[in-house]
Amino acid sequence: MVTSEKKARKRKRMLKVALFLLLVGIGLGLSPFALRWWVDLRYKKLIYTIEAVPPRKVAIVYGAGITTDGRPLAALADRVWTATELYKAGKVQKLLMSGDNRYIEYNEPEAMRQYALAQGVPDEDIVLDYAGRRTYDTCYRAGYIFGVEEAILVTQWFHLDRALYTCDKLGIDAVGVAADRRDYHLARFWWVRELAAVSRAWLDLNFLHPTPVLGEKLPIF
């Protein structure tokens, strides 16, 4: 009888442990969705059209890939085009083109510069950041290297809320304009990808605080 009661208590404890682990697992599984939802809800009010966005001195344009012959991919071309429209509308004075250039044959900022020049933006109003390897790096360097205190962020809708969140946490007063000039057939894939990306951003901004590639300070103004 005693043995039977011990076995029953043991089974009960095991069930409680299993239930606890299950709840923890569910919580961990749902936390990226909750964080993604919160970031989207918190920052979507800071996203405007070109016509309605409050003026800022600088537009930060995020890299998004180039072809093997150095031309911007569609998403990047749309970002640069949107930034040039902001410039022509008098919403910004300078365009900060931030992308990856860790290899000689891969130069996102220069591809962005050439595209902006072709759209009529003067070269003296284009600033290149060659070490914008991640969204975090771009935002960090915008403030630390280039002295940016306020900016309009230019990227696609699925990335814009994370960029706004990152700049906000790093002390940049930012608003955003979505560079959605076409229907991105992989947009839903990118939204799912953002689940992991926004979780990494949260860790970086609240716990890890990584230091990106730095160097000489080059204030834009």
Order of alpha helices (4+ residues) and beta strands (2+ residues): alpha-beta-beta-alpha-beta-alpha-beta-alpha-beta-alpha-beta-alpha
